[in-house]
């Protein structure tokens, strides 16, 4: 039994992240072990959740991982915790485009049998708030909205009008928050500024969010609501079991299959422990905790390095993972670290497995905004005014260290950059939505693409990568 709450809103911008992070920090400050979760593919919010709780922020994405893994992944992250707080994505009922409720906060709440707390931006309304809350509470009878937190309330008079309007709605008011500049988190072209780029300021902001929540919310009522969630009848996801099933054997796509239904494989053969270097630091903050867990379970030793600071790859590196982030904000520093750029190029030339996503793709390019990068790929990248954003249904075009040709994986794109050409002689993926195109590069042991993937939904990718490293 895991006490749990889903923090949702009618739309983006209502204050979900502020409220969810504040609740996590406030409950953790009371001595509870709090498990933080985020619906959808977002990498940045989980960084603030981790700061608030001292535990890895974990994503619950029904599109990339499949609905069958939502409860197991949740239980894996919440193992040993007193309470789990799940921050939603967009509006409560918004999901993958043209896919109905798939990947929406509402769907995840139903899969977790979790009560929902609706955060409402009340700054421009009074009595109308009752109609809004009634509509959201009655839209889907399977979604249990257990309370509302009113955000950006102006005055005591404003609060009185809101509470009076909601008095007969059947949805209790569990908190009222005033406007508070101290809790704000700065944003830029891809959302919030990550924790790694503003550590001290982020600590202060999270502390302010916790104070605001403690002052304005009924913490006992929220905890009681969380504890009213019923038992989840699912087995916790186990990266060790998944790794043993896939390591050294025939890989079979299992994107949406629960662990107990995963196909059997040949017994893993003995092989040396490869060392996989994973890029980190302020320029490469986008990663899912399950990736490192799956690499370790498949037999790798995972070592983190910072391309902004380290002039060499970790000693004995036999494979390299470079995830997403903001290399465009650190182009000068990345370019100035010539010894590391040379080391990465030499590793690629030697045929070592390299998996690069989005920011990693840009780092492997010949240049980024005119500055020299690693030069592994005959391509040049630059910032763009156009935002590319959305889920992707991808098919591997070429055999690579991540997938055999023809394998399907689901992922997402999220960037304001362009790389030219967009695909190599051997492309990485063929994409079906929103338009049909090929993209990315497969070159020797390199797999580089704009598409972010979640390996919990495709554990065979981690096993295949480690096997190539060994």
Buried (B, 14 or more C-beta within 10 A) or exposed (E): EBBBBBBBBBEEEBBBBBBBBBBBBBBBBBEBBBBBBBBBBBBBBBBBBBBBBEBBBBBBBBBBBBBBBBBBBBBBBBEEBBBBBBBBBBBBBBBBEEBEBBBBBBBBBBBBBBBBBBBBBBBEBBEEBBEBBBEBBEEBEEBBBBBBBBBBBEEEEBBEBBBEBBEEBEBBBBBBBBEBEEBEBEEEBBBBBBBBBBEEEBEEBBBBBBBBBBEBBBBEBBBEBBBBBEEBEBBBBBBEBBBBBBBBBEBBBBBBBBBEEBBEBEEBEEEEEBBBBBBBBBBBBBBBBBBBBBBBBBBBBBBBBBBBEBEEBBEEBBBBBBBBBBBBBBBEBBBEBEEBBBBBBEBBEEEBBBBBBBBBBBBBBBBBBEBBBBBBBEBBBBBBEEEBEBBBBBBBBBBBBBBEEEBBBBBBBBBBBBBEEBBBEBBBBBBEBEEEEBBBBBBBBBBBBBBBBBBBBBBBBBBBBBBBBB
